[in-house]
Amino acid sequence: MPKPSADSNQSTYQNAGVDLAAGEKAVMLMKDAVTGTYGPQVLAGIGSFGGLYDISELGHLAQPVLVASTDGVGTKTKVAAALNDFAGIGQDIVNHCINDILVQGAKPLFFLDYVAASKLEPEMIATIVSSAATACKQAGIALLGGETAEMPGVYAEGEFDLVGTIVGIVDREKIITGQRIKAGDQVLALMSGGLQTNGFSLARQVFGSRLLEPFGQHTIGQELLTPHRSYLDTVKPLLTKGLTTGMAHITGGGISGNLPRILPQGLAARIKTGSWPVPEIFKKIQTEGKINDTEMYRVFNMGAGFLLVVAAEQLETVLQQAPETLYHVGEIITGDGVSFV
């Protein structure tokens, strides 16, 4: 049997829709951004079959517990593809995942990404992963590894998907479950970065092909691509001082779908609409889509991207010590679910 050359099957595989060279080029283009997130804890990262992360420094924790989460950016990818703008979408997935484990009091350790497309465009993939690396570096975590996959026939031409997995750590006695929440506790909100990563199917239905239409200082499309923000730096000092009994990341399902996830049985939340500023993009979606209030608050975060529940007696302390503006948006009551008043 003849010995295969390095590229003996390359043209056949390319004819099937997969370009191995494109994947290799993408890795080369993103390598510096990814390795720039590494600290001494990373023993093996990009190029390895599995990432290696040294956790010996966590020995000071009495009962260290790993916290992990996986999520995607949904159809925000379609807006990015339509505008050929991928500079922020990597930040979206990293920050989304950071917030998801932050609600349980966890400190993020490392992140892994997965980018799949009908056809790998090396520059596009490198931009997405470099964007994720930027968010990882800002959070002080490693982008430990990931996968880029070219899957013609699974994804339509021009389509791509972006998913991330994060692993963090928390001392067992400091896990925040919401079980300490009680009637009379107060609800505070941190502002969102626009739609963040939820509600894009409805937003795209409303705006259709009008993404380049002017909106404020830029366009509708650019406004929709506002990156999902991280709440780590704001929440961390409050966690250190034990100033919250529960937290909720407001993603798909809005406040009414996410806040009840942390409430003990028999408790509900009363949220006062108008107690925080609703960004103009939500007003435009509602007006042009003729969408009622109930659906808007069920689909979108409406500007309240992250909620904290605090004891009533600590309300003023939290408001004064928070590194950014917190809005007092409601209270915990007996009952079930979330009501808006």
Order of alpha helices (4+ residues) and beta strands (2+ residues): alpha-alpha-beta-beta-beta-alpha-alpha-beta-alpha-beta-beta-beta-alpha-beta-beta-alpha-alpha-beta-alpha-beta-alpha-alpha-beta-alpha-beta-beta
